[in-house]
Amino acid sequence: MKSNPAIQAAIDLTAGAAGGTACVLTGQPFDTMKVKMQTFPDLYRGLTDCCLKTYSQ
């Protein structure tokens, strides 16, 4: 069965948007912690400490 190009484009767009959203939602918190730990190396003892202090603020 041949697929309609418009339907296939909508499926591809939806899949790409969902994948991009998932990538940002999982990667952004780790990037934030990494940058904070690089910027203020003496303020945090480790990743868990940085995460807890950031969340509490």
All heavy atoms as atom14 arrays in JSON, in Angstrom:
{
  "sequence": "MKSNPAIQAAIDLTAGAAGGTACVLTGQPFDTMKVKMQTFPDLYRGLTDCCLKTYSQ",
  "atom14_mask": [
    [1, 1, 1, 1, 1, 1, 1, 1, 0, 0, 0, 0, 0, 0],
    [1, 1, 1, 1, 1, 1, 1, 1, 1, 0, 0, 0, 0, 0],
    [1, 1, 1, 1, 1, 1, 0, 0, 0, 0, 0, 0, 0, 0],
    [1, 1, 1, 1, 1, 1, 1, 1, 0, 0, 0, 0, 0, 0],
    [1, 1, 1, 1, 1, 1, 1, 0, 0, 0, 0, 0, 0, 0],
    [1, 1, 1, 1, 1, 0, 0, 0, 0, 0, 0, 0, 0, 0],
    [1, 1, 1, 1, 1, 1, 1, 1, 0, 0, 0, 0, 0, 0],
    [1, 1, 1, 1, 1, 1, 1, 1, 1, 0, 0, 0, 0, 0],
    [1, 1, 1, 1, 1, 0, 0, 0, 0, 0, 0, 0, 0, 0],
    [1, 1, 1, 1, 1, 0, 0, 0, 0, 0, 0, 0, 0, 0],
    [1, 1, 1, 1, 1, 1, 1, 1, 0, 0, 0, 0, 0, 0],
    [1, 1, 1, 1, 1, 1, 1, 1, 0, 0, 0, 0, 0, 0],
    [1, 1, 1, 1, 1, 1, 1, 1, 0, 0, 0, 0, 0, 0],
    [1, 1, 1, 1, 1, 1, 1, 0, 0, 0, 0, 0, 0, 0],
    [1, 1, 1, 1, 1, 0, 0, 0, 0, 0, 0, 0, 0, 0],
    [1, 1, 1, 1, 0, 0, 0, 0, 0, 0, 0, 0, 0, 0],
    [1, 1, 1, 1, 1, 0, 0, 0, 0, 0, 0, 0, 0, 0],
    [1, 1, 1, 1, 1, 0, 0, 0, 0, 0, 0, 0, 0, 0],
    [1, 1, 1, 1, 0, 0, 0, 0, 0, 0, 0, 0, 0, 0],
    [1, 1, 1, 1, 0, 0, 0, 0, 0, 0, 0, 0, 0, 0],
    [1, 1, 1, 1, 1, 1, 1, 0, 0, 0, 0, 0, 0, 0],
    [1, 1, 1, 1, 1, 0, 0, 0, 0, 0, 0, 0, 0, 0],
    [1, 1, 1, 1, 1, 1, 0, 0, 0, 0, 0, 0, 0, 0],
    [1, 1, 1, 1, 1, 1, 1, 0, 0, 0, 0, 0, 0, 0],
    [1, 1, 1, 1, 1, 1, 1, 1, 0, 0, 0, 0, 0, 0],
    [1, 1, 1, 1, 1, 1, 1, 0, 0, 0, 0, 0, 0, 0],
    [1, 1, 1, 1, 0, 0, 0, 0, 0, 0, 0, 0, 0, 0],
    [1, 1, 1, 1, 1, 1, 1, 1, 1, 0, 0, 0, 0, 0],
    [1, 1, 1, 1, 1, 1, 1, 0, 0, 0, 0, 0, 0, 0],
    [1, 1, 1, 1, 1, 1, 1, 1, 1, 1, 1, 0, 0, 0],
    [1, 1, 1, 1, 1, 1, 1, 1, 0, 0, 0, 0, 0, 0],
    [1, 1, 1, 1, 1, 1, 1, 0, 0, 0, 0, 0, 0, 0],
    [1, 1, 1, 1, 1, 1, 1, 1, 0, 0, 0, 0, 0, 0],
    [1, 1, 1, 1, 1, 1, 1, 1, 1, 0, 0, 0, 0, 0],
    [1, 1, 1, 1, 1, 1, 1, 0, 0, 0, 0, 0, 0, 0],
    [1, 1, 1, 1, 1, 1, 1, 1, 1, 0, 0, 0, 0, 0],
    [1, 1, 1, 1, 1, 1, 1, 1, 0, 0, 0, 0, 0, 0],
    [1, 1, 1, 1, 1, 1, 1, 1, 1, 0, 0, 0, 0, 0],
    [1, 1, 1, 1, 1, 1, 1, 0, 0, 0, 0, 0, 0, 0],
    [1, 1, 1, 1, 1, 1, 1, 1, 1, 1, 1, 0, 0, 0],
    [1, 1, 1, 1, 1, 1, 1, 0, 0, 0, 0, 0, 0, 0],
    [1, 1, 1, 1, 1, 1, 1, 1, 0, 0, 0, 0, 0, 0],
    [1, 1, 1, 1, 1, 1, 1, 1, 0, 0, 0, 0, 0, 0],
    [1, 1, 1, 1, 1, 1, 1, 1, 1, 1, 1, 1, 0, 0],
    [1, 1, 1, 1, 1, 1, 1, 1, 1, 1, 1, 0, 0, 0],
    [1, 1, 1, 1, 0, 0, 0, 0, 0, 0, 0, 0, 0, 0],
    [1, 1, 1, 1, 1, 1, 1, 1, 0, 0, 0, 0, 0, 0],
    [1, 1, 1, 1, 1, 1, 1, 0, 0, 0, 0, 0, 0, 0],
    [1, 1, 1, 1, 1, 1, 1, 1, 0, 0, 0, 0, 0, 0],
    [1, 1, 1, 1, 1, 1, 0, 0, 0, 0, 0, 0, 0, 0],
    [1, 1, 1, 1, 1, 1, 0, 0, 0, 0, 0, 0, 0, 0],
    [1, 1, 1, 1, 1, 1, 1, 1, 0, 0, 0, 0, 0, 0],
    [1, 1, 1, 1, 1, 1, 1, 1, 1, 0, 0, 0, 0, 0],
    [1, 1, 1, 1, 1, 1, 1, 0, 0, 0, 0, 0, 0, 0],
    [1, 1, 1, 1, 1, 1, 1, 1, 1, 1, 1, 1, 0, 0],
    [1, 1, 1, 1, 1, 1, 0, 0, 0, 0, 0, 0, 0, 0],
    [1, 1, 1, 1, 1, 1, 1, 1, 1, 0, 0, 0, 0, 0]
  ],
  "atom14_positions": [
    [[0.85, -1.18, 0.0], [0.0, 0.0, 0.0], [0.9, 1.25, 0.0], [1.81, 1.39, 0.8], [-0.87, -0.03, 1.25], [-1.83, 1.09, 1.33], [-3.01, 0.75, 2.65], [-3.27, 2.36, 3.22], [0.0, 0.0, 0.0], [0.0, 0.0, 0.0], [0.0, 0.0, 0.0], [0.0, 0.0, 0.0], [0.0, 0.0, 0.0], [0.0, 0.0, 0.0]],
    [[0.58, 2.17, -0.89], [1.37, 3.39, -1.03], [0.87, 4.45, -0.05], [-0.31, 4.67, 0.1], [1.27, 3.88, -2.46], [2.28, 4.94, -2.8], [2.29, 5.22, -4.27], [3.37, 6.24, -4.56], [3.44, 6.56, -5.95], [0.0, 0.0, 0.0], [0.0, 0.0, 0.0], [0.0, 0.0, 0.0], [0.0, 0.0, 0.0], [0.0, 0.0, 0.0]],
    [[1.81, 5.11, 0.62], [1.48, 6.12, 1.62], [1.32, 7.49, 0.96], [2.0, 7.82, 0.0], [2.59, 6.17, 2.66], [2.35, 7.2, 3.58], [0.0, 0.0, 0.0], [0.0, 0.0, 0.0], [0.0, 0.0, 0.0], [0.0, 0.0, 0.0], [0.0, 0.0, 0.0], [0.0, 0.0, 0.0], [0.0, 0.0, 0.0], [0.0, 0.0, 0.0]],
    [[0.43, 8.29, 1.52], [0.21, 9.65, 1.06], [1.4, 10.5, 1.51], [1.76, 10.49, 2.69], [-1.1, 10.16, 1.66], [-1.47, 11.53, 1.15], [-0.68, 12.21, 0.51], [-2.69, 11.94, 1.44], [0.0, 0.0, 0.0], [0.0, 0.0, 0.0], [0.0, 0.0, 0.0], [0.0, 0.0, 0.0], [0.0, 0.0, 0.0], [0.0, 0.0, 0.0]],
    [[2.02, 11.27, 0.62], [3.18, 12.09, 1.01], [2.87, 13.1, 2.11], [3.71, 13.39, 2.95], [3.59, 12.79, -0.28], [3.01, 12.0, -1.38], [1.77, 11.35, -0.82], [0.0, 0.0, 0.0], [0.0, 0.0, 0.0], [0.0, 0.0, 0.0], [0.0, 0.0, 0.0], [0.0, 0.0, 0.0], [0.0, 0.0, 0.0], [0.0, 0.0, 0.0]],
    [[1.67, 13.65, 2.11], [1.3, 14.63, 3.14], [1.21, 13.96, 4.51], [1.65, 14.53, 5.52], [-0.02, 15.3, 2.79], [0.0, 0.0, 0.0], [0.0, 0.0, 0.0], [0.0, 0.0, 0.0], [0.0, 0.0, 0.0], [0.0, 0.0, 0.0], [0.0, 0.0, 0.0], [0.0, 0.0, 0.0], [0.0, 0.0, 0.0], [0.0, 0.0, 0.0]],
    [[0.66, 12.78, 4.56], [0.56, 12.05, 5.82], [1.95, 11.66, 6.31], [2.27, 11.78, 7.5], [-0.35, 10.81, 5.67], [-1.79, 11.26, 5.44], [-0.26, 9.91, 6.89], [-2.76, 10.15, 5.14], [0.0, 0.0, 0.0], [0.0, 0.0, 0.0], [0.0, 0.0, 0.0], [0.0, 0.0, 0.0], [0.0, 0.0, 0.0], [0.0, 0.0, 0.0]],
    [[2.8, 11.2, 5.39], [4.16, 10.82, 5.76], [4.94, 12.04, 6.27], [5.7, 11.93, 7.23], [4.89, 10.19, 4.58], [6.23, 9.59, 4.93], [6.13, 8.49, 5.97], [5.26, 7.63, 5.89], [7.01, 8.51, 6.95], [0.0, 0.0, 0.0], [0.0, 0.0, 0.0], [0.0, 0.0, 0.0], [0.0, 0.0, 0.0], [0.0, 0.0, 0.0]],
    [[4.74, 13.19, 5.66], [5.41, 14.41, 6.11], [4.93, 14.79, 7.52], [5.74, 15.21, 8.35], [5.15, 15.55, 5.14], [0.0, 0.0, 0.0], [0.0, 0.0, 0.0], [0.0, 0.0, 0.0], [0.0, 0.0, 0.0], [0.0, 0.0, 0.0], [0.0, 0.0, 0.0], [0.0, 0.0, 0.0], [0.0, 0.0, 0.0], [0.0, 0.0, 0.0]],
    [[3.65, 14.65, 7.79], [3.11, 14.96, 9.12], [3.67, 14.0, 10.16], [4.01, 14.41, 11.28], [1.59, 14.9, 9.1], [0.0, 0.0, 0.0], [0.0, 0.0, 0.0], [0.0, 0.0, 0.0], [0.0, 0.0, 0.0], [0.0, 0.0, 0.0], [0.0, 0.0, 0.0], [0.0, 0.0, 0.0], [0.0, 0.0, 0.0], [0.0, 0.0, 0.0]],
    [[3.79, 12.73, 9.8], [4.36, 11.74, 10.71], [5.83, 12.07, 10.99], [6.28, 12.03, 12.14], [4.21, 10.32, 10.13], [2.74, 9.9, 10.14], [5.06, 9.31, 10.91], [2.46, 8.61, 9.38], [0.0, 0.0, 0.0], [0.0, 0.0, 0.0], [0.0, 0.0, 0.0], [0.0, 0.0, 0.0], [0.0, 0.0, 0.0], [0.0, 0.0, 0.0]],
    [[6.58, 12.39, 9.95], [7.99, 12.74, 10.12], [8.16, 13.99, 10.97], [9.05, 14.05, 11.83], [8.66, 12.95, 8.76], [8.81, 11.66, 7.97], [8.67, 10.57, 8.56], [9.07, 11.75, 6.75], [0.0, 0.0, 0.0], [0.0, 0.0, 0.0], [0.0, 0.0, 0.0], [0.0, 0.0, 0.0], [0.0, 0.0, 0.0], [0.0, 0.0, 0.0]],
    [[7.33, 14.99, 10.75], [7.39, 16.23, 11.52], [7.08, 15.97, 12.99], [7.78, 16.46, 13.89], [6.42, 17.26, 10.95], [6.36, 18.59, 11.69], [7.69, 19.32, 11.55], [5.24, 19.45, 11.15], [0.0, 0.0, 0.0], [0.0, 0.0, 0.0], [0.0, 0.0, 0.0], [0.0, 0.0, 0.0], [0.0, 0.0, 0.0], [0.0, 0.0, 0.0]],
    [[6.05, 15.19, 13.25], [5.67, 14.86, 14.62], [6.75, 14.07, 15.33], [7.09, 14.34, 16.48], [4.34, 14.08, 14.64], [3.34, 14.85, 13.97], [3.88, 13.78, 16.06], [0.0, 0.0, 0.0], [0.0, 0.0, 0.0], [0.0, 0.0, 0.0], [0.0, 0.0, 0.0], [0.0, 0.0, 0.0], [0.0, 0.0, 0.0], [0.0, 0.0, 0.0]],
    [[7.31, 13.09, 14.64], [8.38, 12.27, 15.22], [9.62, 13.13, 15.5], [10.26, 12.97, 16.55], [8.73, 11.11, 14.31], [0.0, 0.0, 0.0], [0.0, 0.0, 0.0], [0.0, 0.0, 0.0], [0.0, 0.0, 0.0], [0.0, 0.0, 0.0], [0.0, 0.0, 0.0], [0.0, 0.0, 0.0], [0.0, 0.0, 0.0], [0.0, 0.0, 0.0]],
    [[9.96, 14.0, 14.6], [11.12, 14.88, 14.8], [10.91, 15.84, 15.95], [11.82, 16.08, 16.75], [0.0, 0.0, 0.0], [0.0, 0.0, 0.0], [0.0, 0.0, 0.0], [0.0, 0.0, 0.0], [0.0, 0.0, 0.0], [0.0, 0.0, 0.0], [0.0, 0.0, 0.0], [0.0, 0.0, 0.0], [0.0, 0.0, 0.0], [0.0, 0.0, 0.0]],
    [[9.71, 16.39, 16.06], [9.41, 17.31, 17.16], [9.44, 16.58, 18.51], [9.98, 17.1, 19.49], [8.05, 17.96, 16.95], [0.0, 0.0, 0.0], [0.0, 0.0, 0.0], [0.0, 0.0, 0.0], [0.0, 0.0, 0.0], [0.0, 0.0, 0.0], [0.0, 0.0, 0.0], [0.0, 0.0, 0.0], [0.0, 0.0, 0.0], [0.0, 0.0, 0.0]],
    [[8.88, 15.38, 18.55], [8.89, 14.61, 19.79], [10.32, 14.22, 20.18], [10.7, 14.3, 21.35], [8.02, 13.36, 19.65], [0.0, 0.0, 0.0], [0.0, 0.0, 0.0], [0.0, 0.0, 0.0], [0.0, 0.0, 0.0], [0.0, 0.0, 0.0], [0.0, 0.0, 0.0], [0.0, 0.0, 0.0], [0.0, 0.0, 0.0], [0.0, 0.0, 0.0]],
    [[11.1, 13.82, 19.21], [12.49, 13.45, 19.48], [13.31, 14.64, 19.95], [14.11, 14.52, 20.88], [0.0, 0.0, 0.0], [0.0, 0.0, 0.0], [0.0, 0.0, 0.0], [0.0, 0.0, 0.0], [0.0, 0.0, 0.0], [0.0, 0.0, 0.0], [0.0, 0.0, 0.0], [0.0, 0.0, 0.0], [0.0, 0.0, 0.0], [0.0, 0.0, 0.0]],
    [[13.14, 15.78, 19.32], [13.85, 16.98, 19.72], [13.47, 17.44, 21.12], [14.32, 17.85, 21.91], [0.0, 0.0, 0.0], [0.0, 0.0, 0.0], [0.0, 0.0, 0.0], [0.0, 0.0, 0.0], [0.0, 0.0, 0.0], [0.0, 0.0, 0.0], [0.0, 0.0, 0.0], [0.0, 0.0, 0.0], [0.0, 0.0, 0.0], [0.0, 0.0, 0.0]],
    [[12.19, 17.36, 21.42], [11.71, 17.74, 22.75], [12.29, 16.82, 23.82], [12.76, 17.27, 24.87], [10.17, 17.7, 22.81], [9.66, 18.61, 21.82], [9.65, 18.08, 24.17], [0.0, 0.0, 0.0], [0.0, 0.0, 0.0], [0.0, 0.0, 0.0], [0.0, 0.0, 0.0], [0.0, 0.0, 0.0], [0.0, 0.0, 0.0], [0.0, 0.0, 0.0]],
    [[12.29, 15.52, 23.54], [12.84, 14.55, 24.49], [14.33, 14.79, 24.71], [14.83, 14.69, 25.84], [12.58, 13.13, 24.0], [0.0, 0.0, 0.0], [0.0, 0.0, 0.0], [0.0, 0.0, 0.0], [0.0, 0.0, 0.0], [0.0, 0.0, 0.0], [0.0, 0.0, 0.0], [0.0, 0.0, 0.0], [0.0, 0.0, 0.0], [0.0, 0.0, 0.0]],
    [[15.04, 15.12, 23.66], [16.48, 15.37, 23.75], [16.76, 16.59, 24.63], [17.65, 16.55, 25.48], [17.05, 15.56, 22.35], [18.83, 15.73, 22.31], [0.0, 0.0, 0.0], [0.0, 0.0, 0.0], [0.0, 0.0, 0.0], [0.0, 0.0, 0.0], [0.0, 0.0, 0.0], [0.0, 0.0, 0.0], [0.0, 0.0, 0.0], [0.0, 0.0, 0.0]],
    [[16.01, 17.64, 24.45], [16.22, 18.86, 25.25], [15.82, 18.62, 26.7], [16.54, 19.04, 27.62], [15.43, 20.05, 24.66], [15.4, 21.22, 25.61], [16.03, 20.47, 23.33], [0.0, 0.0, 0.0], [0.0, 0.0, 0.0], [0.0, 0.0, 0.0], [0.0, 0.0, 0.0], [0.0, 0.0, 0.0], [0.0, 0.0, 0.0], [0.0, 0.0, 0.0]],
    [[14.71, 17.94, 26.94], [14.25, 17.7, 28.31], [15.21, 16.83, 29.1], [15.34, 16.99, 30.31], [12.86, 17.07, 28.3], [11.71, 18.0, 27.91], [10.4, 17.22, 27.84], [11.59, 19.16, 28.87], [0.0, 0.0, 0.0], [0.0, 0.0, 0.0], [0.0, 0.0, 0.0], [0.0, 0.0, 0.0], [0.0, 0.0, 0.0], [0.0, 0.0, 0.0]],
    [[15.89, 15.91, 28.44], [16.83, 15.05, 29.15], [18.23, 15.66, 29.21], [18.96, 15.42, 30.17], [16.93, 13.66, 28.5], [17.31, 13.8, 27.12], [15.6, 12.93, 28.59], [0.0, 0.0, 0.0], [0.0, 0.0, 0.0], [0.0, 0.0, 0.0], [0.0, 0.0, 0.0], [0.0, 0.0, 0.0], [0.0, 0.0, 0.0], [0.0, 0.0, 0.0]],
    [[18.62, 16.44, 28.24], [19.97, 16.97, 28.2], [20.17, 18.3, 28.91], [21.25, 18.57, 29.44], [0.0, 0.0, 0.0], [0.0, 0.0, 0.0], [0.0, 0.0, 0.0], [0.0, 0.0, 0.0], [0.0, 0.0, 0.0], [0.0, 0.0, 0.0], [0.0, 0.0, 0.0], [0.0, 0.0, 0.0], [0.0, 0.0, 0.0], [0.0, 0.0, 0.0]],
    [[19.16, 19.14, 28.93], [19.29, 20.48, 29.49], [19.68, 20.49, 30.97], [20.58, 21.25, 31.36], [18.0, 21.28, 29.27], [18.05, 22.71, 29.78], [19.02, 23.57, 29.0], [19.21, 23.38, 27.82], [19.65, 24.5, 29.69], [0.0, 0.0, 0.0], [0.0, 0.0, 0.0], [0.0, 0.0, 0.0], [0.0, 0.0, 0.0], [0.0, 0.0, 0.0]],
    [[19.06, 19.68, 31.82], [19.46, 19.72, 33.23], [20.93, 19.35, 33.44], [21.62, 19.96, 34.26], [18.54, 18.69, 33.9], [17.36, 18.61, 33.0], [17.89, 18.83, 31.61], [0.0, 0.0, 0.0], [0.0, 0.0, 0.0], [0.0, 0.0, 0.0], [0.0, 0.0, 0.0], [0.0, 0.0, 0.0], [0.0, 0.0, 0.0], [0.0, 0.0, 0.0]],
    [[21.42, 18.35, 32.72], [22.82, 17.96, 32.86], [23.76, 19.04, 32.36], [24.81, 19.28, 32.95], [23.08, 16.64, 32.12], [22.38, 15.47, 32.76], [21.32, 14.85, 32.11], [22.77, 15.01, 34.0], [20.68, 13.77, 32.7], [22.13, 13.93, 34.59], [21.08, 13.32, 33.94], [0.0, 0.0, 0.0], [0.0, 0.0, 0.0], [0.0, 0.0, 0.0]],
    [[23.38, 19.71, 31.29], [24.21, 20.8, 30.77], [24.25, 21.97, 31.76], [25.29, 22.58, 31.96], [23.68, 21.26, 29.4], [24.63, 22.23, 28.73], [25.83, 21.9, 28.63], [24.17, 23.31, 28.3], [0.0, 0.0, 0.0], [0.0, 0.0, 0.0], [0.0, 0.0, 0.0], [0.0, 0.0, 0.0], [0.0, 0.0, 0.0], [0.0, 0.0, 0.0]],
    [[23.12, 22.26, 32.38], [23.06, 23.32, 33.37], [23.99, 23.01, 34.55], [24.75, 23.88, 35.0], [21.63, 23.53, 33.88], [20.8, 23.88, 32.76], [21.54, 24.61, 34.93], [0.0, 0.0, 0.0], [0.0, 0.0, 0.0], [0.0, 0.0, 0.0], [0.0, 0.0, 0.0], [0.0, 0.0, 0.0], [0.0, 0.0, 0.0], [0.0, 0.0, 0.0]],
    [[23.93, 21.77, 35.04], [24.8, 21.37, 36.15], [26.27, 21.45, 35.75], [27.12, 21.9, 36.53], [24.48, 19.94, 36.61], [23.09, 19.73, 37.13], [22.69, 20.77, 38.52], [21.17, 21.48, 37.92], [0.0, 0.0, 0.0], [0.0, 0.0, 0.0], [0.0, 0.0, 0.0], [0.0, 0.0, 0.0], [0.0, 0.0, 0.0], [0.0, 0.0, 0.0]],
    [[26.58, 21.02, 34.54], [27.96, 21.04, 34.06], [28.49, 22.47, 34.02], [29.59, 22.74, 34.51], [28.05, 20.41, 32.66], [29.46, 20.43, 32.08], [29.44, 20.06, 30.62], [28.89, 21.24, 29.86], [29.19, 21.33, 28.48], [0.0, 0.0, 0.0], [0.0, 0.0, 0.0], [0.0, 0.0, 0.0], [0.0, 0.0, 0.0], [0.0, 0.0, 0.0]],
    [[27.72, 23.38, 33.49], [28.15, 24.78, 33.37], [28.3, 25.41, 34.76], [29.27, 26.12, 35.02], [27.16, 25.58, 32.5], [27.44, 27.07, 32.58], [27.24, 25.1, 31.06], [0.0, 0.0, 0.0], [0.0, 0.0, 0.0], [0.0, 0.0, 0.0], [0.0, 0.0, 0.0], [0.0, 0.0, 0.0], [0.0, 0.0, 0.0], [0.0, 0.0, 0.0]],
    [[27.36, 25.13, 35.67], [27.47, 25.69, 37.02], [28.7, 25.16, 37.73], [29.39, 25.9, 38.43], [26.21, 25.36, 37.82], [25.0, 26.15, 37.36], [23.81, 25.86, 38.22], [23.94, 26.68, 39.47], [22.71, 26.84, 40.22], [0.0, 0.0, 0.0], [0.0, 0.0, 0.0], [0.0, 0.0, 0.0], [0.0, 0.0, 0.0], [0.0, 0.0, 0.0]],
    [[28.99, 23.89, 37.56], [30.16, 23.3, 38.22], [31.46, 23.81, 37.61], [32.48, 23.94, 38.29], [30.09, 21.78, 38.16], [29.0, 21.21, 39.05], [28.8, 19.45, 38.92], [30.32, 18.89, 39.65], [0.0, 0.0, 0.0], [0.0, 0.0, 0.0], [0.0, 0.0, 0.0], [0.0, 0.0, 0.0], [0.0, 0.0, 0.0], [0.0, 0.0, 0.0]],
    [[31.46, 24.13, 36.31], [32.66, 24.68, 35.68], [32.85, 26.15, 36.05], [33.97, 26.61, 36.21], [32.55, 24.57, 34.15], [32.73, 23.16, 33.64], [32.49, 23.06, 32.14], [31.84, 23.93, 31.54], [32.99, 22.0, 31.54], [0.0, 0.0, 0.0], [0.0, 0.0, 0.0], [0.0, 0.0, 0.0], [0.0, 0.0, 0.0], [0.0, 0.0, 0.0]],
    [[31.76, 26.87, 36.21], [31.84, 28.3, 36.51], [32.21, 28.53, 37.98], [32.98, 29.44, 38.29], [30.49, 28.98, 36.2], [30.14, 28.7, 34.84], [30.58, 30.48, 36.38], [0.0, 0.0, 0.0], [0.0, 0.0, 0.0], [0.0, 0.0, 0.0], [0.0, 0.0, 0.0], [0.0, 0.0, 0.0], [0.0, 0.0, 0.0], [0.0, 0.0, 0.0]],
    [[31.64, 27.72, 38.87], [31.88, 27.85, 40.32], [32.44, 26.54, 40.86], [31.74, 25.8, 41.55], [30.57, 28.21, 41.05], [29.84, 29.37, 40.46], [28.68, 29.2, 39.73], [30.32, 30.66, 40.63], [28.0, 30.27, 39.19], [29.65, 31.75, 40.09], [28.49, 31.56, 39.37], [0.0, 0.0, 0.0], [0.0, 0.0, 0.0], [0.0, 0.0, 0.0]],
    [[33.71, 26.24, 40.59], [34.25, 24.93, 40.97], [34.34, 24.7, 42.48], [34.29, 23.56, 42.93], [35.63, 24.91, 40.33], [35.99, 26.32, 40.11], [34.7, 27.06, 39.92], [0.0, 0.0, 0.0], [0.0, 0.0, 0.0], [0.0, 0.0, 0.0], [0.0, 0.0, 0.0], [0.0, 0.0, 0.0], [0.0, 0.0, 0.0], [0.0, 0.0, 0.0]],
    [[34.47, 25.76, 43.27], [34.6, 25.59, 44.72], [33.26, 25.61, 45.45], [33.22, 25.37, 46.66], [35.5, 26.7, 45.29], [36.91, 26.64, 44.73], [37.35, 25.52, 44.39], [37.55, 27.7, 44.61], [0.0, 0.0, 0.0], [0.0, 0.0, 0.0], [0.0, 0.0, 0.0], [0.0, 0.0, 0.0], [0.0, 0.0, 0.0], [0.0, 0.0, 0.0]],
    [[32.19, 25.89, 44.75], [30.88, 26.02, 45.38], [30.19, 24.66, 45.57], [29.4, 24.5, 46.5], [30.0, 26.95, 44.55], [28.66, 27.38, 45.12], [28.86, 28.12, 46.44], [27.93, 28.26, 44.13], [0.0, 0.0, 0.0], [0.0, 0.0, 0.0], [0.0, 0.0, 0.0], [0.0, 0.0, 0.0], [0.0, 0.0, 0.0], [0.0, 0.0, 0.0]],
    [[30.47, 23.7, 44.71], [29.78, 22.41, 44.74], [30.77, 21.27, 44.96], [31.87, 21.28, 44.45], [29.03, 22.18, 43.42], [28.05, 23.29, 43.09], [28.31, 24.19, 42.07], [26.89, 23.43, 43.83], [27.42, 25.21, 41.78], [26.0, 24.45, 43.54], [26.26, 25.33, 42.52], [25.38, 26.33, 42.24], [0.0, 0.0, 0.0], [0.0, 0.0, 0.0]],
    [[30.34, 20.27, 45.75], [31.19, 19.11, 46.01], [31.08, 18.06, 44.91], [31.96, 17.24, 44.75], [30.81, 18.46, 47.33], [31.17, 19.33, 48.52], [30.75, 18.69, 49.78], [29.32, 18.41, 49.71], [28.58, 17.97, 50.7], [29.12, 17.71, 51.85], [27.29, 17.78, 50.55], [0.0, 0.0, 0.0], [0.0, 0.0, 0.0], [0.0, 0.0, 0.0]],
    [[29.98, 18.06, 44.17], [29.78, 17.08, 43.11], [28.47, 17.34, 42.4], [27.77, 18.32, 42.66], [0.0, 0.0, 0.0], [0.0, 0.0, 0.0], [0.0, 0.0, 0.0], [0.0, 0.0, 0.0], [0.0, 0.0, 0.0], [0.0, 0.0, 0.0], [0.0, 0.0, 0.0], [0.0, 0.0, 0.0], [0.0, 0.0, 0.0], [0.0, 0.0, 0.0]],
    [[28.13, 16.43, 41.49], [26.91, 16.59, 40.68], [25.66, 16.56, 41.54], [24.75, 17.37, 41.36], [26.84, 15.5, 39.61], [25.66, 15.57, 38.66], [25.72, 16.83, 37.83], [25.61, 14.36, 37.76], [0.0, 0.0, 0.0], [0.0, 0.0, 0.0], [0.0, 0.0, 0.0], [0.0, 0.0, 0.0], [0.0, 0.0, 0.0], [0.0, 0.0, 0.0]],
    [[25.61, 15.65, 42.51], [24.43, 15.55, 43.37], [24.26, 16.8, 44.21], [23.15, 17.33, 44.34], [24.55, 14.32, 44.28], [24.77, 13.17, 43.47], [23.29, 14.11, 45.09], [0.0, 0.0, 0.0], [0.0, 0.0, 0.0], [0.0, 0.0, 0.0], [0.0, 0.0, 0.0], [0.0, 0.0, 0.0], [0.0, 0.0, 0.0], [0.0, 0.0, 0.0]],
    [[25.35, 17.3, 44.78], [25.3, 18.52, 45.58], [24.83, 19.7, 44.73], [23.99, 20.49, 45.16], [26.68, 18.8, 46.17], [26.69, 20.01, 47.08], [25.8, 20.12, 47.94], [27.62, 20.84, 46.94], [0.0, 0.0, 0.0], [0.0, 0.0, 0.0], [0.0, 0.0, 0.0], [0.0, 0.0, 0.0], [0.0, 0.0, 0.0], [0.0, 0.0, 0.0]],
    [[25.36, 19.81, 43.53], [24.97, 20.89, 42.63], [23.49, 20.79, 42.27], [22.77, 21.79, 42.27], [25.83, 20.82, 41.35], [25.47, 22.13, 40.18], [0.0, 0.0, 0.0], [0.0, 0.0, 0.0], [0.0, 0.0, 0.0], [0.0, 0.0, 0.0], [0.0, 0.0, 0.0], [0.0, 0.0, 0.0], [0.0, 0.0, 0.0], [0.0, 0.0, 0.0]],
    [[23.04, 19.59, 42.0], [21.63, 19.38, 41.64], [20.71, 19.74, 42.81], [19.71, 20.44, 42.61], [21.42, 17.92, 41.23], [19.78, 17.57, 40.64], [0.0, 0.0, 0.0], [0.0, 0.0, 0.0], [0.0, 0.0, 0.0], [0.0, 0.0, 0.0], [0.0, 0.0, 0.0], [0.0, 0.0, 0.0], [0.0, 0.0, 0.0], [0.0, 0.0, 0.0]],
    [[21.05, 19.3, 44.0], [20.22, 19.58, 45.16], [20.19, 21.07, 45.5], [19.13, 21.62, 45.81], [20.7, 18.78, 46.38], [20.51, 17.27, 46.28], [21.17, 16.58, 47.46], [19.04, 16.92, 46.2], [0.0, 0.0, 0.0], [0.0, 0.0, 0.0], [0.0, 0.0, 0.0], [0.0, 0.0, 0.0], [0.0, 0.0, 0.0], [0.0, 0.0, 0.0]],
    [[21.34, 21.73, 45.44], [21.37, 23.16, 45.73], [20.62, 23.97, 44.67], [19.93, 24.93, 44.99], [22.82, 23.64, 45.83], [23.5, 23.22, 47.11], [24.92, 23.75, 47.19], [25.59, 23.33, 48.48], [26.97, 23.78, 48.56], [0.0, 0.0, 0.0], [0.0, 0.0, 0.0], [0.0, 0.0, 0.0], [0.0, 0.0, 0.0], [0.0, 0.0, 0.0]],
    [[20.76, 23.57, 43.42], [20.05, 24.28, 42.35], [18.54, 24.08, 42.48], [17.76, 25.03, 42.33], [20.53, 23.78, 40.97], [21.94, 24.0, 40.87], [19.83, 24.51, 39.84], [0.0, 0.0, 0.0], [0.0, 0.0, 0.0], [0.0, 0.0, 0.0], [0.0, 0.0, 0.0], [0.0, 0.0, 0.0], [0.0, 0.0, 0.0], [0.0, 0.0, 0.0]],
    [[18.13, 22.86, 42.77], [16.69, 22.59, 42.92], [16.11, 23.33, 44.12], [15.0, 23.85, 44.05], [16.46, 21.08, 43.05], [15.0, 20.71, 43.14], [14.19, 20.78, 42.02], [14.43, 20.32, 44.34], [12.86, 20.45, 42.07], [13.1, 20.0, 44.42], [12.31, 20.06, 43.29], [10.98, 19.74, 43.36], [0.0, 0.0, 0.0], [0.0, 0.0, 0.0]],
    [[16.86, 23.4, 45.21], [16.34, 24.07, 46.4], [16.23, 25.59, 46.21], [15.42, 26.24, 46.86], [17.21, 23.76, 47.63], [18.47, 24.35, 47.5], [0.0, 0.0, 0.0], [0.0, 0.0, 0.0], [0.0, 0.0, 0.0], [0.0, 0.0, 0.0], [0.0, 0.0, 0.0], [0.0, 0.0, 0.0], [0.0, 0.0, 0.0], [0.0, 0.0, 0.0]],
    [[17.07, 26.15, 45.34], [17.01, 27.59, 45.08], [15.86, 27.89, 44.16], [15.34, 28.94, 44.06], [18.31, 28.09, 44.46], [19.45, 28.1, 45.45], [20.75, 28.53, 44.79], [20.83, 28.72, 43.58], [21.78, 28.68, 45.59], [0.0, 0.0, 0.0], [0.0, 0.0, 0.0], [0.0, 0.0, 0.0], [0.0, 0.0, 0.0], [0.0, 0.0, 0.0]]
  ]
}
